[in-house]
Amino acid sequence: MTDDRRQFLRTATMSVIGARLGVLGKLMAHTALQLSNEGELPSFAGANGWLNSPPLTPAALRGKVVLVDFWTYTCVNWLRTLPYVRAWSEKYKTQRLVVIGVHTPEFPFEKNIDNVRRAAEEMRVNYPIAIDSDYAIWRAFNNAYWPALYFVDAQGRIRHHEFGEGRYDQSEMIIQALLRDAGANGIADELVSPEARGLEVAADWATLKSPENYTGYQQAEGFAGGAAHDKRHAYAIPAQLALNHWALSGDWTITARTAVPSEPGGMLTYRFHARDLNCVIAPTRASARIRVRIDGQPPGAAHGTDIDEEGNGTVTEPRTYQLIRQSHPITDRTCTIEFLDPGTEVYCFTFG
């Protein structure tokens, strides 16, 4: 993932979504024919495999409206768009809409098709999925972001794109317009209002002051103390951490992509300002226990979906774990994660 994408997600996805009237209302006066032509739908021939469908081709999709959704299953920005994409797929699947999820991995474990299959089942991603582990489809679209939506008309032309979160009403209006132009009947103006849960709940943008961050030395920011690259090293947490800074305690190995506790009892402390704190963690054994504290105390009602009120949780598969979900007021807080068992790789933190 490039620094350009990180900067994009810090700014574009943190904007407030406009009201359904106003700017979005103007779209009602436009038809799909007035959307831009961004070129022909590229081939999916570079896919490493498919889930939920046989291989699909642009030729076979002619006459259909296609929504191509670039995703990777640990990306919280994509997860927060999923309720809408899932709802559109279900609502319009009998009216010539085909949603194709292109899974292009960010982390090494996301190249494992069994991990993608399990995640898709758990997240109820039932539409066709092209496995893009070699980035062939990503390059064919000249894509640079997760999430990214490409809207394709029945003639196989890309007519619009959306990068990042938000503008869901506008996106659905474009789908409706393209379907009407394709000859679909009974397309009403009503828009979906999906219910989101867990990681799929929209960020609390008004209080969010902590950006996505990584633990590997290639992309990490705000690490308190110098990192020893690719070798075991003893770290200590300073007495105070500035906002959006983090530190380690105990023996850790920091690689280009991950921070790995070398023995049980390693701790990671993060100073943040957000409703939610999430962490991408991959176990290297069947399971590994973790313990979470907020400002030195059990989280209680502020626990995320993957830990209990006492702060206890278990890492069982490589994915995004929701550790903290607070209620208001939101202030600067310190989260400490203690890794009680060996065998975990810590990749990144996201906030909401």
JOBEL-V869350 format. One line per field, one symbol per residue. ss: DSSP state (H for helix, E for strand, C for the rest). phi: phi as a letter, one per 30 degrees, with the letter a starting at -180 (. if undefined). psi: psi as a letter, one per 40 degrees, with the letter a starting at -180 (. if undefined). A space follows every 50 residues. Layout:
ss = ???
phi = ???
psi = ???
//
This chain:
ss = CCHHHHHHHHHHHHCCCCCCCCHHHHHCCCCHHHCCCCCECCCCCCCCEE ECCCCCCHHHHCCCEEEEEEECCCCHHHHHHHHHHHHHHHHHCCCCEEEE EEECCCCHHHHCHHHHHHHHHHCCCCCEEEECCCCHHHHHCCCCCCCEEE EECCCCEEEEEEECCCCHHHHHHHHHHHHHHCCCCCCCCCCCCCCCCHHH CCCCCCCCCCCCEECCCCCCCCECCCCCECCEEEECCCCCCCCCCEEEEE EEEECCCCEEECCCCEEEEEEECCCEEEEEEEECCCCEEEEEEECCECCH HHECCCCCCCCEEEECCCEEEEEEECCCCCCCEEEEEEECCCCEEEEEEE EC
phi = .ddeddddddcddcdddddddieddddddccddcddccjddddcddddlb ciadecbeddcejccccccdbbddddddedceedddddeddcdcbicbcb ccccdcceddddddddddddddchccdebcdcdciddedddhdbbcdbcb ccddcicdcabbcicjhddeddddeeddddddjdcidddecdbdccbhdd deddedcdbcdebbcdddbdbiddjdcddiadadcbdddbbdeicbabbj dbcccdcbcbddaejdbbcbcbbadcbbbdbbdcbeabdbbcbchicedh dddddcbcddjcabdbadadcdcbbccddcbdbccbcccdbdjbbccabb ba
psi = hiddddddddcdeeihhiidabddddddeiideeiiheiihiiedeieii ieiihiidddeheihhhhhhiheehddddeeddddddddddedefehhhh hhhhidideeehddddddddddefgeihhhhfdeedddddefieihihhh hhieefhheiihhaiafddddddddddddddeeiifhieiiigihiibee hiigddehehiiiidiedeiiehhiihhhfihihiihidihihfiiiiha hihhaddihhheiieiihhhhigidihihhhhieadihiihhihfeiidb eeiaeeiadeehihheihahhhdhhiiiihihihhhhhhdiifihhdihi i.
//
